[in-house]
Amino acid sequence: AAASALDPQLYQWSPVPQGNAESRRYIDTALAWREAGTALAFATMRSVDNLVLGSTRFFNLEHWTWPEGHPLYGRATPDACEIGYTWLSRAALRTPANTETKLLLLTYAFEIWDVFRVCLHTDVRNQRSRAAIERIGGQFEGILRAHRMAADYIPRDSARYSILAAEWPKVKQHLNQKLSR
């Protein structure tokens, strides 16, 4: 809440909580989605001093209906998911924080859950976020018109990106190389 209150223009395209009451609702929603089995939220922390740099989450956890007798029938883990609700404080911009976070989430999605795809959406107007998604290896799939409510409370068009399981080894290598520089 403190980060967003200090710099609301930074979050013009993202629904970042403003103040304690909105932060509480944001956290309560994340916890309710976790309890419903539809999302997993994370705080992005700086390890040296435990400063909260932002937040991100897995959501839209898709469980496909595999036919009985298929090897994936009854699978407990998601078949596909989305990474989103990502925001970072200004202190985290131009640092490895987003790359490290996405590497951790993508590793979990592809190597623990064994998903087939990870989707990422952002407001079509959010050029900084679109560039960040492309830098981590997201492939642009198109525009979803009037897809979600925008941070400015209008129906927003979303730029849709994905990373497929077959692309993951190359994306992982790319992210590790970025972090080793």
C-alpha positions as CSV (number, residue, x, y, z in Angstrom):
1,A,0.0,0.0,0.0
2,A,2.8,2.4,0.8
3,A,4.5,1.8,-2.5
4,S,1.3,2.5,-4.5
5,A,0.4,5.5,-2.4
6,L,3.8,7.1,-3.1
7,D,3.6,6.6,-6.9
8,P,0.0,6.1,-8.2
9,Q,1.0,7.1,-11.8
10,L,3.3,4.0,-11.9
11,Y,0.2,1.8,-11.5
12,Q,-2.1,3.5,-13.9
13,W,-2.7,0.2,-15.8
14,S,-2.6,-2.2,-12.8
15,P,-5.2,-2.7,-10.0
16,V,-2.7,-2.1,-7.2
17,P,-4.3,-1.4,-3.8
18,Q,-4.2,2.2,-2.6
19,G,-4.1,2.5,1.2
20,N,-4.7,0.1,4.1
21,A,-8.4,-0.7,3.4
22,E,-7.8,-1.6,-0.3
23,S,-4.7,-3.6,0.7
24,R,-6.8,-5.6,3.1
25,R,-9.4,-6.3,0.4
26,Y,-6.7,-7.2,-2.0
27,I,-5.2,-9.7,0.4
28,D,-8.6,-11.1,1.5
29,T,-9.5,-11.7,-2.2
30,A,-6.1,-13.4,-2.8
31,L,-6.7,-15.6,0.2
32,A,-10.3,-16.4,-0.8
33,W,-9.2,-17.4,-4.3
34,R,-6.5,-19.6,-2.7
35,E,-9.2,-21.3,-0.6
36,A,-11.4,-21.8,-3.6
37,G,-8.4,-23.4,-5.4
38,T,-8.4,-20.8,-8.2
39,A,-5.2,-18.8,-7.4
40,L,-2.0,-18.7,-5.4
41,A,-0.7,-15.2,-4.5
42,F,2.8,-14.3,-3.5
43,A,4.6,-11.3,-2.1
44,T,7.7,-10.3,-4.0
45,M,10.4,-9.7,-1.3
46,R,13.9,-8.4,-1.3
47,S,15.9,-11.1,0.5
48,V,18.5,-8.8,2.2
49,D,16.0,-6.8,4.2
50,N,12.6,-8.5,3.6
51,L,11.3,-5.3,2.0
52,V,8.0,-6.0,0.1
53,L,8.7,-5.1,-3.6
54,G,5.4,-6.1,-5.0
55,S,3.0,-9.0,-5.6
56,T,2.2,-11.6,-8.2
57,R,0.0,-14.7,-8.5
58,F,-1.0,-17.8,-10.3
59,F,-4.7,-17.7,-11.2
60,N,-7.2,-19.1,-13.7
61,L,-5.9,-22.5,-12.7
62,E,-7.4,-24.7,-15.5
63,H,-8.1,-28.3,-14.9
64,W,-9.0,-29.9,-18.2
65,T,-11.5,-32.7,-18.4
66,W,-9.5,-35.7,-19.5
67,P,-11.6,-38.8,-20.4
68,E,-11.6,-41.8,-18.1
69,G,-8.8,-44.2,-19.1
70,H,-6.6,-41.3,-20.4
71,P,-3.2,-41.2,-18.6
72,L,-4.0,-37.7,-17.3
73,Y,-7.5,-38.6,-16.1
74,G,-7.8,-37.5,-12.4
75,R,-4.8,-35.2,-12.6
76,A,-4.5,-33.2,-9.4
77,T,-2.4,-30.3,-10.8
78,P,-3.5,-27.7,-13.3
79,D,-3.2,-28.2,-17.0
80,A,-2.8,-24.5,-17.7
81,C,-2.6,-21.3,-15.6
82,E,-2.1,-17.6,-15.8
83,I,0.5,-15.5,-14.1
84,G,-0.8,-12.0,-13.3
85,Y,-1.8,-9.4,-10.8
86,T,1.9,-8.5,-10.9
87,W,3.1,-5.2,-9.7
88,L,6.4,-3.9,-8.4
89,S,7.4,-0.9,-6.5
90,R,9.6,1.7,-8.2
91,A,12.5,0.4,-6.1
92,A,12.2,-3.0,-7.9
93,L,12.1,-1.6,-11.4
94,R,15.2,-2.2,-13.5
95,T,16.3,-4.8,-11.0
96,P,16.3,-8.6,-11.4
97,A,13.2,-8.9,-9.2
98,N,10.7,-9.5,-12.1
99,T,12.9,-11.9,-13.9
100,E,13.7,-13.9,-10.7
101,T,10.0,-14.0,-9.8
102,K,8.9,-15.1,-13.2
103,L,11.7,-17.8,-13.3
104,L,10.4,-19.1,-10.0
105,L,6.8,-19.2,-11.0
106,L,7.4,-20.6,-14.5
107,T,9.7,-23.3,-13.0
108,Y,7.0,-24.3,-10.6
109,A,4.3,-24.3,-13.3
110,F,6.2,-26.3,-15.9
111,E,8.4,-28.5,-13.7
112,I,6.1,-29.2,-10.6
113,W,2.6,-28.8,-12.1
114,D,3.7,-29.9,-15.5
115,V,1.3,-27.5,-17.2
116,F,1.0,-27.3,-21.0
117,R,0.8,-23.5,-21.1
118,V,1.2,-20.4,-19.0
119,C,-0.8,-17.3,-20.1
120,L,0.0,-13.7,-19.3
121,H,-2.3,-10.8,-20.0
122,T,-1.8,-7.0,-19.7
123,D,-3.7,-3.9,-20.6
124,V,-3.1,-3.3,-24.2
125,R,-2.1,0.3,-23.3
126,N,0.6,-0.9,-20.9
127,Q,3.7,-0.8,-23.1
128,R,6.1,-1.3,-20.1
129,S,4.4,-4.5,-19.1
130,R,4.1,-5.8,-22.6
131,A,7.8,-5.2,-23.1
132,A,8.6,-7.0,-19.8
133,I,6.5,-10.0,-20.8
134,E,8.2,-10.2,-24.2
135,R,11.6,-9.9,-22.5
136,I,10.9,-13.0,-20.4
137,G,9.9,-15.0,-23.4
138,G,6.1,-14.5,-23.7
139,Q,4.8,-15.0,-27.2
140,F,2.2,-12.5,-28.3
141,E,-1.1,-14.3,-29.3
142,G,-3.4,-11.4,-29.9
143,I,-5.8,-8.9,-28.4
144,L,-8.8,-9.9,-26.3
145,R,-11.3,-7.0,-26.7
146,A,-13.2,-5.8,-23.6
147,H,-11.5,-8.6,-21.7
148,R,-11.3,-7.3,-18.2
149,M,-12.0,-4.3,-16.1
150,A,-9.1,-1.9,-16.3
151,A,-7.5,-0.1,-13.3
152,D,-9.4,3.0,-14.5
153,Y,-12.7,1.1,-14.3
154,I,-13.4,0.8,-18.0
155,P,-13.5,-2.5,-20.0
156,R,-10.0,-3.0,-21.2
157,D,-8.5,-4.7,-24.2
158,S,-5.9,-7.2,-23.1
159,A,-2.7,-8.2,-24.9
160,R,-2.5,-12.0,-24.5
161,Y,0.8,-13.8,-24.3
162,S,1.8,-17.4,-23.5
163,I,4.7,-19.7,-22.9
164,L,4.2,-23.3,-23.9
165,A,5.7,-26.4,-22.3
166,A,7.7,-27.1,-25.5
167,E,9.2,-23.5,-25.3
168,W,10.0,-23.7,-21.6
169,P,13.6,-25.1,-21.8
170,K,14.7,-22.2,-24.1
171,V,12.8,-19.6,-22.0
172,K,14.4,-21.0,-18.8
173,Q,17.9,-20.9,-20.3
174,H,17.2,-17.3,-21.5
175,L,16.0,-16.2,-18.0
176,N,19.0,-17.9,-16.3
177,Q,21.4,-16.1,-18.7
178,K,19.7,-12.8,-18.0
179,L,20.2,-13.3,-14.2
180,S,23.8,-14.4,-14.6
181,R,24.8,-11.1,-16.3
